[in-house]
Amino acid sequence: MKETKIVFAGIPRAGSTLLWQIFTQIVPYTKQFKRTTPFAWEPEKDVCMLSTIRHPYDLMASKYTLRKRRAENQKTEWNELAAINGVCGHVMKSFNGLKDVISVYKNYTIFRYENFLHDFTCFYEAIELLFKVKVDERKRKEINKKCGLEENRKRCATKEGADKNWKEFWLYKNHINSPEPGAWKRIIPKKYHQIVKNRLGVVCEEWNYEK
């Protein structure tokens, strides 16, 4: 197996954990692997950067859900409009960070969440290319089940389950929320939809997502 330095720099809430899961099921974790985020990583020499992106509106809704849940758990004051604006700002920061990195660093692959949520083929193809290994059909079926949405939901349904599986799967309690594309329309109150579009429409255009 060819040893390749890999930096996993997926945008948070865009399937970066799933990317990590699939790769480490086939290529055991070593010092050759590094996890970070696009806005916290400086380009390095002689490495390959792997990133994940997701429709900005759905990404925003996922972050919004986590922030609202945290406020409820901590019994802190909740300002919906401020939360929406704040999360939109974080989404913009994430995409801008990724844009900055790839503008100066050319050895990278970006995976779209909508393409790999229920089909890991793009991951397997990347692994075969990067590590010069063959991921046969039997192994693919095994990983498809092990790292599929249903199994990952079970792992992070409770804190005990998430803690038990943390080392291998990197899931915290309730890690997964509304993963299906387009869920933002249901999660974000309709009266705020236009605000989301106004804030993130330009990001959609830059990354070829429908506004």
C-alpha positions in Angstrom: 0.0 0.0 0.0 1.4 3.4 -1.0 1.9 5.7 2.0 0.3 9.1 1.2 0.0 12.1 3.4 -3.7 13.0 3.7 -5.2 16.1 5.2 -9.0 15.7 5.9 -10.3 19.3 5.8 -14.0 18.9 5.3 -16.4 21.7 6.1 -18.1 20.9 9.4 -21.6 19.4 9.1 -20.9 18.5 5.4 -20.1 14.8 5.9 -16.5 15.1 6.9 -16.9 12.5 9.6 -18.3 10.0 7.1 -15.3 10.7 4.8 -13.0 10.0 7.7 -14.9 6.8 8.6 -14.8 5.3 5.1 -11.1 6.0 4.6 -10.0 4.6 8.0 -12.0 1.4 7.5 -9.7 0.7 4.6 -6.5 2.6 5.4 -5.7 2.4 9.1 -5.1 5.7 10.9 -1.4 6.7 10.9 0.6 9.9 11.4 0.1 10.4 7.7 -3.5 11.4 8.4 -4.5 14.8 9.8 -8.0 16.2 10.5 -8.8 19.9 10.4 -11.1 22.5 8.9 -10.6 24.6 5.8 -10.5 27.9 7.8 -7.9 26.5 10.3 -5.5 24.9 8.0 -2.5 26.3 6.2 -1.5 24.5 2.9 1.3 22.0 3.3 3.7 20.6 0.8 3.5 17.1 -0.5 0.1 16.2 0.9 -3.3 15.6 -0.6 -6.2 17.5 0.8 -9.7 15.9 0.9 -12.7 18.0 1.7 -16.5 17.8 1.7 -19.1 20.4 0.9 -22.8 20.5 1.2 -25.6 22.8 0.0 -25.1 26.0 2.0 -28.8 26.2 3.1 -28.8 22.6 4.5 -25.4 23.1 6.0 -26.7 26.2 7.7 -29.8 24.3 9.0 -27.7 21.6 10.5 -25.5 24.1 12.4 -28.7 25.9 13.4 -30.2 22.7 14.9 -27.0 22.1 17.0 -26.9 25.6 18.2 -30.6 25.6 19.2 -30.2 22.2 21.0 -27.2 23.6 22.9 -29.2 26.6 24.0 -32.1 24.4 25.2 -29.7 22.1 27.1 -28.0 25.0 28.7 -31.2 26.8 29.3 -29.8 30.0 27.8 -31.7 32.8 26.0 -32.6 32.0 22.4 -32.7 34.7 19.8 -33.7 33.0 16.5 -32.8 35.8 14.1 -29.4 36.3 15.8 -28.8 32.6 15.6 -29.7 32.4 11.9 -27.4 35.3 11.0 -24.6 33.9 13.2 -24.8 30.5 11.6 -25.0 32.0 8.1 -21.8 33.9 8.9 -20.1 30.6 10.0 -21.1 28.9 6.8 -19.7 31.7 4.7 -16.5 31.5 6.7 -16.2 27.8 6.0 -16.6 28.1 2.3 -14.3 31.1 2.1 -11.7 29.2 4.0 -11.9 26.4 1.6 -11.7 28.7 -1.4 -8.6 30.3 0.0 -6.9 27.0 0.5 -7.6 25.6 -3.0 -6.6 28.9 -4.6 -3.0 28.3 -3.5 -2.9 24.5 -3.2 -3.8 22.3 -6.1 -3.5 18.8 -4.8 -7.0 18.3 -3.5 -10.3 16.5 -4.0 -13.7 17.9 -3.0 -16.6 15.5 -2.4 -20.2 16.7 -2.5 -22.4 15.6 0.4 -25.4 15.1 -1.9 -23.4 12.6 -4.0 -22.0 10.4 -1.3 -24.8 10.4 1.4 -26.2 7.1 0.2 -23.5 6.0 -2.2 -19.8 5.8 -1.1 -18.5 5.0 -4.6 -16.6 8.3 -5.0 -14.7 7.5 -1.7 -13.7 4.0 -2.8 -12.5 5.3 -6.1 -10.4 8.0 -4.4 -8.9 5.5 -2.0 -8.0 3.1 -4.9 -6.3 6.0 -6.7 -4.5 7.5 -3.8 -3.3 4.3 -2.1 -3.0 2.0 -5.1 -5.2 -0.6 -3.5 -8.3 -2.5 -4.7 -11.5 -2.1 -2.7 -13.5 -5.2 -3.8 -17.3 -5.5 -3.8 -17.3 -7.6 -0.7 -15.4 -5.0 1.3 -17.6 -2.2 -0.1 -20.8 -3.9 1.0 -19.3 -4.5 4.4 -18.4 -0.8 4.8 -21.7 0.4 3.2 -23.6 -1.3 6.0 -21.1 -0.5 8.8 -20.9 3.2 8.0 -24.4 3.7 6.6 -26.8 6.2 7.9 -28.9 3.7 9.9 -25.9 2.3 11.8 -24.4 5.7 12.5 -27.7 6.9 13.8 -27.8 4.0 16.3 -24.2 4.7 17.4 -24.9 8.3 18.3 -28.4 7.9 19.7 -27.1 8.0 23.3 -24.1 9.5 24.9 -23.0 6.0 26.1 -23.1 4.7 22.5 -21.3 7.7 21.1 -18.6 7.5 23.7 -18.1 3.7 23.2 -17.6 4.2 19.4 -15.8 7.5 19.5 -12.3 6.2 18.7 -13.4 4.4 15.5 -16.4 6.5 14.3 -15.9 10.0 15.7 -19.6 10.5 16.5 -21.0 12.4 19.4 -24.5 12.2 20.8 -27.1 13.2 18.3 -24.3 13.9 15.8 -26.7 13.3 12.9 -29.7 15.6 12.3 -31.9 15.9 9.3 -29.3 14.6 6.8 -31.6 14.6 3.7 -31.1 17.3 1.1 -33.6 20.1 1.2 -34.3 19.7 5.0 -33.5 23.3 5.6 -37.0 24.3 4.4 -38.6 22.3 7.2 -36.0 23.2 9.9 -35.8 27.0 9.4 -39.0 28.9 10.0 -40.5 30.1 6.7 -40.4 33.7 7.6 -36.6 33.5 7.7 -36.1 31.7 4.3 -35.4 34.9 2.4 -32.8 36.0 4.9 -31.0 32.7 4.4 -31.1 33.1 0.7 -29.9 36.7 0.8 -27.0 35.7 3.0 -26.0 32.5 1.3 -27.2 32.9 -2.2 -23.7 34.1 -3.4 -22.1 31.0 -1.8 -24.6 28.8 -3.7 -23.6 30.4 -7.0 -19.8 30.1 -6.3 -20.1 26.4 -5.6 -22.7 25.5 -8.2 -25.6 24.9 -5.9 -29.2 25.9 -6.7 -30.3 29.0 -5.0 
